[in-house]
């Protein structure tokens, strides 16, 4: 057990109740990756349990990952909700808000450079979260061009250049 987050209590995993109405379904792959991350960096976020329903509001995936790791206890943050509606809103918002995020690969690569890290120092590929073989995008004036035979096209052109409208196949 490696707990590195604020929490209200340390609780036996067997005491935690998944919310029966939880809309978020976790894939086996997601749970495996989350378990790898927790094994490496510890539990960095508590499982949130409602004092109203006594069920998990946030952290269903963490619970499954901790179970996969064989943990017996975990950090829990008990929170009070004024109504079932408030609890539902918090649970759904926690699951859905990530849809609006976009990963800025260039900023990520800048961070690696600024921190003077080597790729082999990062665990992100091990977790399956990011492909470090993708290099930083080249500036517009340094884009590579590809030579091709303009006479070797088929009749069904598959691609259109967004800049000039030229149609071509690979």
C-alpha positions in Angstrom: 0.0 0.0 0.0 1.5 3.3 -1.1 -0.9 6.2 -0.3 0.2 9.7 -1.3 -3.0 11.8 -1.2 -5.2 13.6 1.3 -8.0 11.5 2.6 -10.6 11.2 5.4 -9.9 7.6 6.2 -8.1 4.4 5.3 -10.8 1.8 4.5 -10.9 -1.9 3.7 -11.7 -2.3 0.0 -14.3 -4.9 1.0 -16.3 -2.1 2.8 -16.6 0.0 -0.3 -19.8 -0.1 -2.3 -19.9 0.7 -6.0 -22.7 3.0 -6.9 -25.4 0.8 -8.6 -26.2 3.7 -11.0 -22.7 4.5 -12.1 -22.8 5.3 -15.8 -19.1 5.0 -16.5 -17.9 1.5 -17.6 -14.2 0.7 -17.3 -12.5 -1.6 -19.8 -10.1 -4.2 -18.6 -7.3 -2.4 -20.5 -8.0 0.9 -18.6 -8.0 -0.9 -15.3 -4.7 -2.6 -16.1 -3.1 0.7 -17.1 -4.4 2.4 -14.0 -3.1 -0.4 -11.8 0.4 0.0 -13.4 0.3 3.7 -12.7 -0.8 3.2 -9.0 1.9 0.5 -8.6 4.5 2.9 -9.8 3.4 6.3 -8.2 1.1 5.2 -5.4 -2.6 6.2 -4.8 -2.6 9.9 -5.7 -6.4 10.4 -5.5 -8.7 9.1 -2.9 -11.9 7.2 -3.7 -14.8 9.6 -3.0 -17.7 8.1 -1.0 -21.0 9.8 -0.4 -22.2 10.1 3.2 -25.7 10.2 1.8 -25.8 7.0 -0.2 -22.6 5.4 1.3 -21.6 4.5 -2.2 -18.6 5.5 -4.4 -19.2 8.7 -6.3 -15.7 9.0 -7.8 -13.1 6.2 -8.1 -14.9 3.1 -9.4 -11.9 2.5 -11.7 -9.4 3.1 -8.9 -11.2 0.5 -6.8 -10.9 -2.1 -9.5 -7.2 -1.2 -10.1 -6.5 -1.5 -6.4 -8.3 -4.8 -6.3 -6.2 -6.0 -9.2 -3.1 -5.0 -7.3 -4.2 -7.0 -4.3 -4.5 -4.0 -2.0 -6.6 -4.6 1.1 -7.1 -0.9 2.1 -7.1 2.4 0.3 -7.5 6.2 0.9 -11.1 7.4 1.0 -12.5 10.9 1.1 -16.1 11.0 2.5 -18.1 13.9 1.1 -21.6 15.2 2.1 -24.2 15.8 -0.6 -27.4 17.7 0.0 -29.4 15.4 -2.3 -29.3 12.5 -4.6 -29.3 15.0 -7.5 -26.2 16.8 -6.2 -24.5 13.4 -5.9 -25.5 12.4 -9.4 -24.3 15.7 -10.8 -20.9 15.3 -9.2 -20.5 11.7 -10.3 -21.5 12.4 -13.9 -19.4 15.5 -14.1 -16.4 13.7 -12.9 -16.8 11.0 -15.5 -17.7 13.3 -18.4 -15.5 16.4 -18.0 -12.4 14.7 -19.5 -14.1 14.6 -22.9 -13.4 18.3 -23.2 -9.6 18.0 -22.7 -7.2 17.9 -25.6 -3.6 16.6 -25.2 -1.1 19.2 -26.5 1.7 16.9 -27.8 4.0 19.9 -28.7 3.7 21.3 -25.1 4.4 17.8 -23.7 7.6 17.6 -25.9 8.6 21.1 -24.7 8.2 20.0 -21.1 10.5 17.0 -21.7 13.1 19.4 -23.2 12.8 22.0 -20.4 13.1 19.3 -17.7 16.1 17.9 -19.7 14.6 14.4 -19.5 15.5 11.5 -21.7 12.7 9.4 -23.1 13.8 6.3 -21.2 13.3 8.2 -17.9 9.5 8.4 -18.6 7.1 5.7 -17.8 4.4 6.9 -20.2 5.1 4.3 -22.9 5.2 1.5 -20.3 1.7 2.6 -19.2 0.5 2.7 -22.8 -0.6 6.3 -22.5 1.6 8.0 -25.1 3.7 7.0 -28.1 7.1 8.7 -27.5 8.3 7.8 -31.0 6.1 10.6 -32.4 8.4 13.5 -32.8 7.5 17.1 -32.2 5.7 18.5 -35.2 7.9 20.4 -37.7 7.2 24.1 -38.3 5.2 24.8 -41.4 8.3 26.0 -43.3 10.2 22.8 -42.6 7.5 20.3 -43.6 8.9 17.4 -45.6 7.7 16.8 -49.2 7.2 13.4 -50.7 8.1 12.7 -54.3 5.6 10.7 -56.3 4.8 9.7 -59.9 1.9 11.8 -61.1 1.3 9.3 -64.0 0.9 6.3 -61.6 -2.5 7.2 -60.2 -5.6 5.0 -60.3 -9.1 6.3 -61.3 -10.4 6.4 -57.8 -8.4 9.1 -56.1 -8.4 8.6 -52.3 -6.9 11.9 -51.0 -7.3 15.6 -51.6 -4.8 18.2 -50.5 -6.5 20.6 -48.2 -4.4 23.5 -49.4 -4.5 23.2 -53.2 -7.2 20.6 -53.8 -4.9 18.3 -55.7 -6.3 14.7 -55.7 -4.0 11.6 -55.3 -3.5 8.1 -54.0 -0.8 6.9 -51.6 
